[in-house]
Amino acid sequence: MPRTPAASPLRTVPAIVVLCAVVTACAPATPTSVPASVAPRSPGPTGAVPLTPTAGAASSTPTPTTPAASGAASVPIDPSLLGILPSTVEGLAVTAAEPSGADDPGLVQTVERMAQGVVIDPASGDFAYASVIDLQPGVFDEGWFRSWRDSFDVGACSQAGGVTGHAEATIGGRKVFIGRCAGGVLTYHVRLDGPDEVVSVSSLGTSHLGEQLVAGLRP
């Protein structure tokens, strides 16, 4: 039966579309070119820095910062969240992406801090783009998570032919929700055990960088 997003917790649709569109707005139907909105690994995405392997310890990474804006509220960008991601996938560096969507009111109301990372194969154009969010206390429940996944998938598939299906799998010992776009983009959603942290990934390409990124989540 098709899933209908819960009405009450779904306050972040505009932000999710923005987050996903960073990569998918220019994603081709087949993995033949690097998305125009994300630069190749070398010289790297605008504002990108290589991730250093960590055990996820916040003390070893920079202090969260709120992006400069026009005075509007914004979710703090915390690079320490990227310690959850593997430092490399298939020998390709995972880099910190330029933050997007942090000033969306829906995210400001529900997210404590966030970060985004990307891995791209410049030879094939395969990519995976990850959003890591740490929720405010009391926000997470199954209805919220379903609405988040549905909204993220709609955004990721908006210029990739639309959402065509959903699945569930165990990857890296974690339960993963998978979405599929008609144009070949796949999405992956994981809630980490313990803290209310969620990793959502958009991915394109035959090397399945998104699946490998999810499999390598730490700890």
N, C-alpha and C positions, 0 to 999 in steps of 0.2 A: 504494500500500500504506500502511495507517495507520502512523504513526510511534510507536514505543515509546520513551519517555524512557530514556536510559542510567541504569543503577542507581547506579553509583559516584559520578558527579559531582552527582547530584541531592540536594543537602543543604539546599536553600533553599525547598522547597515552602511551608511555613507563612508565611515572610516574603513570598513573592510574592503569596500570597492576600491578606495584609494590605495590601500596597502597592496592589494593584489595587482592593481593596474600598473604599478611600478614596473613589473616584469611583463605581464600578459598583454598589455595594451599593444605591444609590438610583436607579440609572439606569433610565429608562423604556424600554419597548420601542420607542417612537418618540420623536424629539427634540422633545418638547413642553414640557419644564420643566427648570429647572436642578437638578442633583442636590442633594438636601437636605444632603449632607455637605460640599459645597463652595459657599461663598458667591459671589454675582456679583462681577464686577470692581469694582464700587463698592458698598459700601466695601472689598470684596476679601475673599479667604479669610482665615480666622483665621491670624494670623502672617505674612500675605503681604506682600511688599515688591516694588515694581516692579523689573524687571531693567534694568540699564543696559547699553547696547551695549558689548561688549568684544570683543577678538580672542582671548579665551580665556586671557589672561595671568593667572596666579594672583596675581601681585604686585599687581594692581590691584583685588583683591577681598579680602573678609575672610578671616582665618585659619580653617582648619577647626576646628570645635568638636565635642565629644562631648556629646550631649544629657544633661541631668541626669536621673538615674534612681535606682533603688533599689540602686545599687552594682553592677548587672549590667554586663557588657561591652557596648559599643555601637559601631556603626560611626560614625566622625566625619562630621558633616554639613559639607560644604565648598561654600559658595555659589559659589565660582569655577567649579565644574563647569557651572553654569547659563549661563556665557558661551558654551557650545556651542549653546544654543538661540537662535533669533531673538528679538529683543526685542519684536516685534509680529507678529501673524498676522492678516491681513484688517483691519488697523487696531486690533486688540484687543491690549492689553498682556499679555505673558506674565509671570506673577508667580511668586515663590517660594512653594511650598506648604508647609504645616506638615509636617515630617518624620514619616514613618510606617514602622514595621518595622525601625528601625535596631538594635534590641536583639535581633532574632531570631538565635539561635545559628548558623543556616546562613549568614546574611549576615556575621556577625562572623568566621566562618572563611574566607570567600572574598573579601570586599569591603574595599578599602583606605579608600574614602571614597565618599560618595553625596550626592545632592541630588534634589529633586523640584520640578517646576514645573507650572503649570496656566494654560490660557487658556480663557475662557468668553465666549460671546456671550449677554448677559443677555436680549436680545430673543427669541432662538429657543431658548435652552437648549443649543445646540451647545457641545461642550467637547472639549478634549484635555488629558490628564494625563500628564506625562512623568516617568519615573524615569531618572536619569543615574547610572551606577555606574562606579567605577574599581576594577578587580579587583586583587587581590594578585598578585605575580609568580608565574607558573607555573600559575595557575588555568585560564586560557582554553585550550580546545581545542574542536573541533567537537562532541564529545559533550556537553561542558558547555553550549555555546551552545544546542544543540537542547533539552536538558533545561530550561534557563532559559526558552526561548521557550514550550515546552509548558506549564511550570508557570505562567508569567505568564498565558498564554491561558486556562488553566483557571480561574485566579483572576478574571480580567477577565470571563469569561463565566459565572461561577458563578451570578449572579442576572440574567443576560441571555440565558437560554435554552440555555446550553451552547455548546461549540465546534462549528461546522458546517463549517469548511474552512480551508485554508491556501493561500497563493499566494506568489509571489516577483515582485518588480518592481524596476526601476531608477528611483529617485526622487532628484532632485538629484545625479545622477552616482554614487549609492551603491546597492549591493545591499541591498534591504529585504525582510524576511520579514514577511508580512501574515497575520494571523489574523482569522477572522470568527465572531461570535456570532450565534445565532438571533435575538436581540433587536435586532440592528443595530449593536452595538458592534464596532469594528474595532481591531485592535492592529497596531503597527508596531515592528519590531526592527532596529536597525542597530548593527554593530560599526564603530567609527571606525578609520580607517587609522592604523597606528603604535602608539599606546598601547592598552592593554587596557581601553578604555572602551566601554561599551554604553549605548545609549539605547533604552528601551522605552516605548511610548506606548499608552494607551487612549483611544479617541475615539468620539464619537457625534454624528451630525447630518449634514444634507445639505450643509453647507458644507465638510465634510471638513477640519476644522481640524488633525486629526492628520497627514494627508498633507501639508498645507502646512507644518506645523511641521517635519516630517522633511525636506521639500524645502529648508527654510531653515537647516538645521544648519550651524554654522561650526566650523572654517574650511573 
